[in-house]
Amino acid sequence: MKCCEIMECLRQLSPEHYACDWDNVGLLVGRKEQEVHSIMVALDASMEVIEQAIEKQVDMLITHHPMIFGSIKTVNEDTLVGRKILSLVENHMCYYAMHTNFDIMGSMADLAAERLGLLQTSPLEITCEDENGLQGIGRIGYLEQEIALKDLTQQVKQAFALDKLMVYGSLEKKVNYIAISPGSGRSMIREALQRGVQVLITGDIGHHEGLDAAEEGLCIIDATHYGLEYIFTSFIKEYLKKQDFDVVVKESDVSSPCQFV
């Protein structure tokens, strides 16, 4: 198969025009007409992931987070991004990223909400409206019954196979109106407060954001950026396998760069 055919399949799931203006998605490195026999899916295009893809002779790398965000004036060995691009090109590997377009249309938050069993879900931050209704980042919904925050933390650990969480707010507080926003959700705090949410489950929460949110009545469970988004890799792997392409799809086994010791 050609790279462009796989790209079209991914666009059917998460059209690139749904991505936020500041984002950088799509084919970031490589040729559209390149033949692809094997694909690797990962959360990040770290050097470790790229080296693993090279070792396994992968033709196309697909990640959630874009490797290239800002402007690039040179592509050489002097910068990390330059070295990554050179490695991809020298090994004839296409590289495709699907970030906020997947967050909005590709089911990242829906997958996370399903794992927690949230009911009556809707977008947390609305970004647009299309023929299917309101679309956006994150999801809000209800638990089947009200539970204590400490019990919700155990549900989150179990649902996402996590050992530790950071929690802001009283562990005894009873909650059932929940928001979940995989990735970095500090910008979602104000939206969650305005929507009357009781708990925001997300990542990358700083001390002051967490403290202020708790004082305003919003509990926060910080499950780390990776902790809620690694579900991307298995989902995309299975999605591509269902297309019955004559392509081998592999999932990177590179784990979280953040470790608790």
Backbone bond lengths (Angstrom), bond angles and torsions (degrees), N, CA, C in turn:
res aa  C-N    CA-C-N  psi(-1)  N-CA   C-N-CA  omega(-1)  CA-C   N-CA-C  phi
1 M - - - 1.460 - - 1.513 109.79 -
2 K 1.306 115.30 156.86 1.461 120.11 176.60 1.528 110.61 -93.87
3 C 1.313 114.40 154.57 1.465 120.54 179.25 1.525 111.07 -56.02
4 C 1.324 117.36 -41.36 1.461 120.94 -177.22 1.526 112.03 -63.48
5 E 1.326 118.01 -30.09 1.463 120.96 178.50 1.526 110.89 -70.97
6 I 1.316 115.95 -38.87 1.461 120.01 177.32 1.522 109.83 -68.96
7 M 1.336 116.43 -39.78 1.459 120.63 177.34 1.522 110.99 -58.84
8 E 1.317 116.89 -42.11 1.461 120.42 -179.31 1.518 110.92 -63.61
9 C 1.329 116.45 -37.32 1.458 120.77 177.32 1.527 110.59 -64.19
10 L 1.324 117.07 -42.28 1.466 121.26 179.41 1.525 111.19 -68.31
11 R 1.325 116.45 -33.48 1.466 120.65 178.51 1.522 111.41 -68.30
12 Q 1.311 117.53 -29.77 1.461 119.94 176.70 1.521 110.47 -64.65
13 L 1.314 116.33 -32.44 1.459 121.42 177.23 1.521 111.12 -79.19
14 S 1.337 116.27 -48.51 1.468 122.21 -174.53 1.525 110.14 -136.65
15 P 1.322 118.22 82.23 1.471 120.33 179.65 1.518 111.70 -54.39
16 E 1.328 116.43 137.02 1.455 120.91 -174.20 1.528 113.12 -64.63
17 H 1.343 117.31 -26.90 1.471 118.57 -177.15 1.533 112.99 -70.91
18 Y 1.331 117.69 -9.12 1.464 120.23 176.04 1.530 111.91 -81.46
19 A 1.324 118.15 -11.76 1.464 121.02 -178.78 1.526 110.61 -64.43
20 C 1.329 116.19 150.56 1.467 121.21 177.33 1.530 109.85 -64.55
21 D 1.333 116.18 154.97 1.462 121.39 -175.74 1.526 112.94 -58.86
22 W 1.339 116.65 -33.42 1.456 120.28 -175.99 1.526 112.87 -82.08
23 D 1.316 116.63 -6.97 1.463 121.24 -171.99 1.532 111.22 -84.92
24 N 1.329 115.84 171.17 1.468 122.01 179.96 1.519 107.85 -139.86
25 V 1.317 116.49 98.83 1.461 120.78 -175.31 1.523 110.50 -124.20
26 G 1.326 114.90 170.37 1.456 120.29 178.90 1.523 111.82 103.06
27 L 1.322 115.52 -159.50 1.471 121.25 179.28 1.522 108.24 -78.61
28 L 1.319 117.21 107.76 1.466 122.02 -175.99 1.521 112.27 -95.51
29 V 1.319 117.57 -25.64 1.465 122.02 178.63 1.527 108.21 -144.51
30 G 1.329 116.16 136.86 1.464 119.68 172.94 1.518 114.25 112.32
31 R 1.339 114.60 179.53 1.463 122.85 -177.29 1.527 110.91 -105.97
32 K 1.324 115.93 136.22 1.456 121.17 -179.39 1.533 112.37 -63.17
33 E 1.329 116.55 -31.26 1.456 120.34 -175.35 1.527 113.40 -88.38
34 Q 1.317 117.84 2.90 1.463 120.06 -178.37 1.519 111.03 -65.12
35 E 1.320 115.47 140.05 1.457 121.28 175.26 1.530 109.61 -73.60
36 V 1.326 116.03 135.02 1.455 121.43 -178.92 1.527 109.11 -122.05
37 H 1.316 115.58 121.63 1.461 121.72 177.94 1.532 111.56 -110.74
38 S 1.334 116.09 -22.21 1.469 119.41 179.43 1.524 110.09 -144.98
39 I 1.330 115.53 144.83 1.466 123.13 -176.92 1.524 108.94 -128.30
40 M 1.328 115.68 142.34 1.467 119.95 169.96 1.519 108.54 -119.66
41 V 1.337 116.29 136.16 1.460 122.58 178.84 1.522 108.55 -111.16
42 A 1.333 116.68 133.04 1.468 121.92 179.51 1.514 109.30 -145.69
43 L 1.315 116.31 165.58 1.464 119.91 176.78 1.522 110.72 -78.00
44 D 1.327 116.32 -42.18 1.469 122.08 -177.66 1.519 110.55 -129.01
45 A 1.309 115.53 149.23 1.468 120.83 174.49 1.524 108.75 -90.97
46 S 1.321 115.91 62.52 1.461 120.36 176.06 1.524 108.71 -73.83
47 M 1.307 116.69 163.49 1.454 119.56 178.15 1.524 110.20 -62.06
48 E 1.326 116.49 -35.28 1.464 119.87 177.85 1.524 111.17 -61.92
49 V 1.330 116.97 -42.24 1.468 121.13 178.21 1.528 110.34 -65.42
50 I 1.329 116.90 -44.99 1.464 120.68 -179.71 1.525 110.67 -62.00
51 E 1.310 117.11 -43.00 1.466 120.29 178.74 1.525 111.07 -63.94
52 Q 1.322 116.60 -36.91 1.461 120.39 176.98 1.529 110.44 -65.80
53 A 1.336 116.00 -41.10 1.464 120.42 178.79 1.533 110.96 -64.34
54 I 1.321 116.22 -39.07 1.467 120.48 177.75 1.527 110.14 -64.44
55 E 1.318 116.11 -45.05 1.463 120.99 -179.46 1.529 111.34 -59.87
56 K 1.333 116.56 -36.44 1.461 121.20 -178.64 1.527 111.97 -90.62
57 Q 1.339 116.01 7.28 1.471 122.54 176.40 1.532 112.30 55.86
58 V 1.317 114.02 48.05 1.463 120.92 179.28 1.524 110.35 -79.60
59 D 1.333 117.01 144.22 1.465 121.91 179.39 1.521 112.76 -95.68
60 M 1.333 116.77 -22.91 1.461 120.27 -176.63 1.518 109.67 -144.88
61 L 1.325 116.08 132.14 1.465 123.02 176.44 1.522 108.87 -110.46
62 I 1.324 116.71 130.17 1.459 122.27 178.06 1.523 108.11 -120.26
63 T 1.320 117.63 125.54 1.464 120.99 177.55 1.528 110.72 -128.94
64 H 1.320 113.77 164.54 1.470 119.85 173.95 1.526 109.65 -81.00
65 H 1.312 117.48 -56.26 1.465 121.08 -179.16 1.529 111.48 -80.12
66 P 1.321 117.95 130.96 1.468 120.39 178.35 1.533 111.46 -68.86
67 M 1.309 115.42 138.28 1.462 120.78 176.06 1.526 110.89 -74.05
68 I 1.330 116.55 -29.98 1.470 122.74 -177.78 1.524 108.54 -111.49
69 F 1.329 116.67 116.98 1.463 121.19 178.37 1.528 110.76 -112.43
70 G 1.326 116.90 -59.78 1.459 120.55 -176.56 1.521 111.70 -86.61
71 S 1.332 114.88 -176.70 1.460 120.30 179.02 1.520 110.33 -70.11
72 I 1.323 115.77 148.90 1.462 121.87 178.95 1.523 108.21 -123.43
73 K 1.322 116.99 122.71 1.464 121.09 -179.41 1.522 112.51 -97.67
74 T 1.326 116.06 -22.22 1.462 120.06 178.67 1.526 109.59 -141.40
75 V 1.316 115.40 151.96 1.461 121.40 173.01 1.524 106.83 -125.49
76 N 1.328 114.78 96.62 1.463 120.44 -179.63 1.528 109.25 -149.96
77 E 1.320 115.87 -173.63 1.458 120.24 -175.47 1.527 113.94 -80.45
78 D 1.328 116.76 0.52 1.468 119.67 -176.24 1.521 113.34 -79.66
79 T 1.332 117.47 -16.83 1.466 120.58 -179.78 1.519 110.14 -124.05
80 L 1.328 116.07 154.96 1.462 120.44 179.43 1.524 110.93 -62.62
81 V 1.331 116.77 -45.73 1.465 119.69 179.94 1.530 110.16 -62.99
82 G 1.326 116.75 -39.77 1.453 120.38 177.93 1.516 111.93 -60.59
83 R 1.327 116.31 -43.19 1.464 120.27 179.36 1.529 111.19 -65.19
84 K 1.319 116.01 -37.26 1.469 119.46 178.17 1.531 110.95 -65.59
85 I 1.320 116.31 -46.19 1.470 120.11 179.82 1.518 110.59 -60.48
86 L 1.335 116.83 -45.30 1.457 120.78 179.05 1.524 111.07 -60.49
87 S 1.320 117.28 -41.46 1.459 120.71 179.16 1.526 111.51 -62.22
88 L 1.321 116.14 -41.75 1.464 120.24 178.91 1.527 111.24 -65.31
89 V 1.313 116.07 -47.47 1.464 120.85 -177.47 1.524 111.33 -66.08
90 E 1.329 116.22 -45.49 1.466 120.31 -178.60 1.531 112.64 -63.24
91 N 1.329 115.48 -24.43 1.464 119.69 179.53 1.527 112.29 -105.32
92 H 1.331 115.63 16.82 1.478 122.70 173.71 1.529 111.55 52.97
93 M 1.332 115.12 47.67 1.458 121.07 -178.82 1.527 111.23 -113.14
94 C 1.324 116.73 127.23 1.461 121.37 173.38 1.533 108.66 -79.14
95 Y 1.314 115.36 150.81 1.467 119.15 179.99 1.523 110.08 -134.67
96 Y 1.332 115.54 122.47 1.460 122.24 -175.72 1.528 109.68 -125.75
97 A 1.343 116.74 134.30 1.468 121.62 179.84 1.522 110.32 -120.23
98 M 1.316 116.09 139.34 1.468 122.01 176.40 1.524 107.34 -133.95
99 H 1.327 115.45 100.45 1.458 121.61 -169.61 1.528 110.92 -106.74
100 T 1.335 117.92 -100.29 1.466 118.85 -176.31 1.526 112.21 -68.47
101 N 1.324 118.25 -21.67 1.466 118.69 172.90 1.526 110.77 -65.70
102 F 1.330 116.92 -33.07 1.466 120.36 174.45 1.523 110.91 -75.88
103 D 1.331 116.70 -36.68 1.466 120.13 176.64 1.526 110.61 -59.29
104 I 1.325 115.89 -39.86 1.460 120.70 -174.85 1.523 112.34 -85.09
105 M 1.345 116.84 -43.48 1.466 120.38 -172.97 1.527 114.74 -118.01
106 G 1.318 117.49 -11.50 1.456 118.76 -172.65 1.504 115.56 -98.30
107 S 1.316 117.13 3.38 1.459 121.93 172.69 1.520 116.46 89.64
108 M 1.333 120.47 13.33 1.461 120.06 179.16 1.530 111.05 -54.29
109 A 1.332 116.68 -54.75 1.469 119.76 -178.81 1.526 111.63 -70.82
110 D 1.322 117.26 -32.66 1.466 119.68 177.22 1.523 110.60 -63.88
111 L 1.331 116.11 -42.75 1.465 120.48 177.79 1.523 110.55 -59.97
112 A 1.335 115.33 -45.11 1.462 120.13 -179.41 1.528 111.32 -65.05
113 A 1.328 116.69 -42.75 1.469 120.68 179.84 1.524 111.34 -64.29
114 E 1.331 116.35 -37.73 1.465 120.74 178.70 1.525 110.95 -64.16
115 R 1.323 116.62 -38.39 1.460 120.15 179.57 1.525 111.91 -62.46
116 L 1.329 115.62 -30.56 1.463 120.06 179.81 1.531 112.45 -91.79
117 G 1.329 116.26 -7.17 1.454 119.92 179.89 1.512 113.66 73.98
118 L 1.338 117.66 30.21 1.464 120.05 179.44 1.523 110.64 -70.69
119 L 1.318 115.68 142.09 1.465 122.33 -178.19 1.526 110.26 -112.31
120 Q 1.341 116.00 156.64 1.466 123.06 176.39 1.540 110.53 53.64
121 T 1.289 116.85 49.65 1.464 120.62 -174.67 1.523 112.73 -78.79
122 S 1.330 114.32 153.03 1.469 122.56 175.94 1.529 107.70 -154.01
123 P 1.349 118.66 163.23 1.463 120.10 -178.66 1.525 112.62 -61.33
124 L 1.327 115.52 142.04 1.463 120.55 176.00 1.521 109.79 -77.73
125 E 1.323 116.89 -55.77 1.467 121.44 176.82 1.523 108.38 -110.24
126 I 1.297 117.59 112.55 1.464 121.82 -177.87 1.528 109.30 -78.55
127 T 1.312 116.38 127.02 1.467 121.34 -179.51 1.525 113.29 -110.27
128 C 1.326 117.32 -23.84 1.459 119.76 -179.33 1.525 109.83 -167.43
129 E 1.307 115.52 174.41 1.465 122.20 174.99 1.515 108.38 -134.10
130 D 1.327 117.11 133.39 1.453 120.85 177.47 1.521 109.35 -130.13
131 E 1.329 116.75 -164.33 1.462 120.40 -176.89 1.524 112.83 -63.91
132 N 1.327 116.26 -18.23 1.466 120.71 179.38 1.520 113.42 -95.66
133 G 1.324 116.68 1.22 1.455 120.79 178.97 1.514 113.06 110.73
134 L 1.327 115.86 -157.73 1.459 121.45 -178.32 1.526 110.39 -75.00
135 Q 1.335 116.10 136.15 1.458 121.99 178.83 1.527 108.77 -123.31
136 G 1.325 116.17 155.40 1.454 117.66 179.27 1.512 113.52 176.93
137 I 1.315 115.33 -174.27 1.457 123.31 -176.59 1.526 110.20 -97.47
138 G 1.323 116.46 140.31 1.456 121.57 -179.68 1.523 111.86 75.91
139 R 1.331 115.73 166.37 1.464 121.03 177.60 1.526 109.63 -137.26
140 I 1.314 115.15 146.63 1.457 121.01 170.94 1.522 107.52 -118.76
141 G 1.319 115.34 148.52 1.458 119.32 -179.45 1.512 110.54 -173.17
142 Y 1.320 115.30 -174.67 1.467 121.35 -175.19 1.525 111.15 -116.40
143 L 1.313 115.20 142.85 1.454 120.42 168.32 1.528 108.40 -75.24
144 E 1.308 116.28 158.14 1.466 119.79 -179.17 1.522 111.08 -61.85
145 Q 1.332 115.75 -33.35 1.461 119.36 176.54 1.524 109.62 -149.15
146 E 1.313 115.68 157.68 1.455 121.55 -178.98 1.532 110.13 -68.93
147 I 1.353 115.63 135.54 1.466 120.23 179.40 1.528 108.93 -137.95
148 A 1.306 116.39 166.76 1.460 121.32 176.39 1.525 109.40 -74.90
149 L 1.327 116.17 149.94 1.462 121.33 -179.77 1.527 111.03 -56.14
150 K 1.317 117.30 -38.79 1.469 119.60 -178.99 1.527 111.17 -63.73
151 D 1.328 117.63 -32.87 1.464 120.52 177.26 1.526 110.93 -73.57
152 L 1.329 116.87 -34.04 1.451 120.39 176.29 1.527 110.53 -64.65
153 T 1.324 116.84 -38.65 1.470 118.78 178.50 1.522 110.68 -60.39
154 Q 1.315 117.58 -37.31 1.466 120.29 178.21 1.525 111.19 -67.22
155 Q 1.331 116.48 -36.32 1.464 120.36 176.97 1.519 110.73 -64.38
156 V 1.335 116.14 -41.50 1.467 120.15 179.35 1.527 110.29 -64.25
157 K 1.332 116.93 -44.21 1.468 120.79 177.82 1.525 111.02 -57.43
158 Q 1.318 115.71 -45.54 1.460 120.07 -177.44 1.528 111.27 -69.19
159 A 1.329 117.02 -42.33 1.462 121.00 -176.42 1.525 112.53 -65.67
160 F 1.331 116.05 -32.99 1.470 119.62 -175.87 1.537 112.95 -114.66
161 A 1.320 116.26 12.14 1.466 121.80 177.26 1.527 111.80 53.69
162 L 1.327 116.06 52.27 1.459 122.12 -177.98 1.525 110.53 -111.91
163 D 1.309 115.79 145.40 1.466 120.82 -179.49 1.525 112.58 -88.82
164 K 1.345 115.71 -36.79 1.459 119.55 -174.57 1.522 110.66 -138.88
165 L 1.338 114.98 151.40 1.458 122.82 177.31 1.522 108.72 -136.14
166 M 1.324 116.68 157.88 1.460 121.43 169.85 1.520 107.74 -106.89
167 V 1.327 116.57 129.81 1.462 120.67 -174.21 1.521 110.68 -125.63
168 Y 1.328 116.10 134.35 1.465 123.10 173.24 1.521 107.63 -115.25
169 G 1.319 116.68 128.27 1.459 121.46 -179.40 1.514 111.18 118.75
170 S 1.313 116.24 166.18 1.458 122.30 -178.48 1.529 111.14 -70.21
171 L 1.325 116.41 125.67 1.460 120.87 -179.96 1.519 112.52 -67.44
172 E 1.313 117.42 -17.29 1.467 120.89 -179.58 1.530 112.62 -90.98
173 K 1.313 117.44 -8.59 1.467 120.49 -178.09 1.520 111.08 -62.17
174 K 1.324 116.59 135.35 1.460 122.22 178.22 1.531 109.37 -85.10
175 V 1.330 116.28 130.98 1.467 120.66 -175.25 1.530 110.42 -139.28
176 N 1.326 115.51 153.93 1.468 119.79 169.94 1.528 113.00 -155.53
177 Y 1.346 118.00 -7.60 1.469 121.45 177.96 1.522 106.81 -103.62
178 I 1.334 116.31 107.35 1.454 122.74 -164.76 1.522 111.39 -120.23
179 A 1.327 115.87 144.92 1.468 121.83 170.23 1.513 108.09 -119.61
180 I 1.340 116.43 140.91 1.453 120.65 174.98 1.521 108.66 -132.01
181 S 1.320 115.93 130.01 1.456 121.73 -177.89 1.527 108.51 -137.83
182 P 1.341 117.78 88.99 1.458 120.73 -178.09 1.527 112.12 -56.72
183 G 1.327 115.30 143.85 1.459 120.27 -179.26 1.512 111.07 99.75
184 S 1.329 115.63 -142.37 1.462 121.62 -179.35 1.520 109.56 -94.30
185 G 1.340 116.76 112.09 1.459 119.47 -171.61 1.509 116.04 -115.58
186 R 1.327 117.52 16.81 1.470 117.25 -179.19 1.523 111.62 -63.11
187 S 1.341 116.81 -29.59 1.469 119.27 178.98 1.526 111.85 -73.61
188 M 1.334 117.10 -9.60 1.465 121.26 -178.64 1.529 112.76 -91.13
189 I 1.317 117.35 -6.85 1.464 120.31 -175.90 1.522 111.65 -60.21
190 R 1.334 117.23 -47.89 1.457 120.10 -178.49 1.521 111.08 -62.53
191 E 1.332 116.89 -41.16 1.461 120.84 179.24 1.527 110.23 -63.62
192 A 1.326 116.62 -42.25 1.460 120.59 179.93 1.523 111.08 -63.56
193 L 1.335 117.08 -41.03 1.460 121.02 177.72 1.529 111.01 -63.09
194 Q 1.307 116.51 -42.67 1.460 120.57 -179.12 1.528 111.98 -66.34
195 R 1.328 115.94 -28.55 1.468 119.92 -179.44 1.526 112.04 -87.73
196 G 1.326 117.26 -1.76 1.449 120.66 177.92 1.524 114.23 76.75
197 V 1.324 116.26 19.92 1.461 121.34 -179.78 1.528 109.68 -66.49
198 Q 1.320 116.55 145.42 1.467 121.04 179.72 1.529 112.97 -92.73
199 V 1.335 116.99 -31.54 1.467 121.71 -179.30 1.526 109.22 -140.24
200 L 1.340 115.75 133.73 1.464 121.86 172.79 1.517 107.76 -111.25
201 I 1.322 116.20 122.71 1.464 122.63 178.24 1.525 107.60 -105.49
202 T 1.325 117.27 118.31 1.454 120.56 -173.46 1.530 109.62 -162.03
203 G 1.335 116.80 -154.72 1.457 121.08 178.36 1.514 111.19 -144.68
204 D 1.339 115.91 172.96 1.468 123.28 175.98 1.530 113.76 61.86
205 I 1.309 117.55 36.19 1.457 120.97 178.45 1.524 109.69 -88.11
206 G 1.320 116.48 127.00 1.451 121.39 177.44 1.521 111.31 -82.99
207 H 1.324 115.74 166.70 1.471 121.55 -178.02 1.527 111.83 -56.44
208 H 1.316 117.53 -48.76 1.462 120.94 -174.60 1.522 111.67 -71.10
209 E 1.346 117.46 -37.65 1.462 119.32 176.96 1.524 110.74 -63.58
210 G 1.323 116.04 -43.07 1.456 119.83 179.90 1.513 112.66 -65.88
211 L 1.318 116.11 -42.63 1.459 121.41 179.38 1.522 111.24 -62.17
212 D 1.345 115.53 -48.33 1.463 119.65 -178.59 1.522 111.68 -64.56
213 A 1.328 117.15 -41.36 1.462 120.69 -179.58 1.525 110.73 -61.57
214 A 1.339 116.06 -44.87 1.470 120.32 -179.54 1.524 110.75 -62.48
215 E 1.324 116.92 -38.62 1.467 120.04 179.77 1.524 111.89 -68.96
216 E 1.328 116.86 -24.13 1.461 120.90 177.37 1.523 112.04 -89.85
217 G 1.338 116.53 0.70 1.455 119.81 175.09 1.516 115.64 101.27
218 L 1.341 117.20 5.02 1.463 121.05 -179.95 1.530 109.48 -105.59
219 C 1.312 116.66 111.91 1.463 120.07 174.14 1.532 109.24 -74.27
220 I 1.308 116.05 149.30 1.463 119.86 -179.87 1.527 109.69 -131.91
221 I 1.332 115.06 133.77 1.460 122.02 171.42 1.523 107.03 -112.13
222 D 1.325 115.98 113.41 1.468 121.34 178.36 1.524 107.35 -95.58
223 A 1.319 115.24 107.78 1.464 121.84 -178.33 1.523 111.83 -100.12
224 T 1.305 117.06 12.10 1.475 127.38 -176.54 1.526 111.26 74.48
225 H 1.300 114.56 155.72 1.466 121.32 -178.89 1.529 110.23 -60.84
226 Y 1.316 115.53 -48.89 1.469 120.43 -179.35 1.528 111.45 -67.41
227 G 1.334 115.81 -37.13 1.454 120.67 -171.18 1.514 115.82 -58.43
228 L 1.333 117.21 -29.03 1.461 120.63 -179.91 1.528 112.72 -103.77
229 E 1.335 117.46 -12.80 1.469 119.03 -174.08 1.521 115.05 -107.08
230 Y 1.310 117.99 -9.82 1.467 118.16 -179.00 1.530 112.02 -64.04
231 I 1.325 116.87 -15.46 1.467 121.24 177.89 1.528 111.79 -63.04
232 F 1.328 117.12 -16.07 1.464 121.97 177.46 1.524 111.51 -56.76
233 T 1.332 116.65 -43.41 1.470 119.88 -170.33 1.530 111.82 -65.24
234 S 1.315 117.53 -47.99 1.463 119.27 -179.11 1.520 111.49 -68.21
235 F 1.341 116.39 -33.94 1.470 119.09 179.42 1.526 111.15 -64.65
236 I 1.331 116.92 -47.88 1.470 120.22 -178.71 1.523 110.64 -67.04
237 K 1.317 116.92 -38.28 1.459 119.92 176.65 1.523 110.67 -57.11
238 E 1.326 117.35 -49.91 1.464 121.19 -178.73 1.530 111.37 -67.88
239 Y 1.328 116.24 -36.09 1.468 119.81 178.81 1.529 110.46 -61.36
240 L 1.314 117.23 -44.59 1.464 120.89 -179.52 1.527 111.53 -70.13
241 K 1.321 116.22 -36.50 1.464 119.11 179.77 1.524 111.14 -65.27
242 K 1.332 117.11 -32.24 1.459 121.35 179.63 1.528 112.44 -69.65
243 Q 1.339 116.59 -17.94 1.457 119.76 -179.49 1.525 112.14 -76.00
244 D 1.323 116.10 -9.17 1.463 122.11 178.58 1.532 111.59 60.27
245 F 1.337 115.76 37.55 1.456 120.58 174.86 1.526 109.52 -75.69
246 D 1.317 116.19 154.07 1.461 121.18 174.53 1.527 108.62 -85.31
247 V 1.337 115.07 60.13 1.461 122.28 -176.17 1.527 108.46 -140.53
248 V 1.312 116.18 139.13 1.467 121.07 175.61 1.530 108.14 -86.01
249 V 1.317 117.13 126.66 1.464 121.48 -179.33 1.524 108.68 -112.62
250 K 1.332 115.99 123.57 1.456 121.77 -177.99 1.525 109.87 -117.71
251 E 1.291 115.20 151.44 1.460 121.59 177.62 1.526 108.66 -108.51
252 S 1.311 117.41 126.74 1.456 120.20 179.09 1.526 110.03 -61.36
253 D 1.335 115.83 140.96 1.462 118.74 177.67 1.527 112.01 -100.46
254 V 1.348 116.25 15.94 1.462 120.01 175.26 1.520 108.87 -73.33
255 S 1.308 117.50 124.78 1.456 122.20 -174.04 1.524 111.30 -94.15
256 S 1.327 115.10 -168.92 1.460 120.84 -175.70 1.525 112.47 -59.35
257 P 1.336 117.06 136.90 1.471 120.12 175.51 1.518 112.03 -75.33
258 C 1.335 116.38 -11.94 1.471 122.29 -179.74 1.518 109.26 -100.81
259 Q 1.316 116.12 126.19 1.455 120.15 -179.73 1.522 111.09 -124.71
260 F 1.327 115.80 140.85 1.464 120.59 175.13 1.527 107.92 -98.21
261 V 1.312 116.79 124.78 1.463 120.97 -177.80 1.527 110.79 -125.23
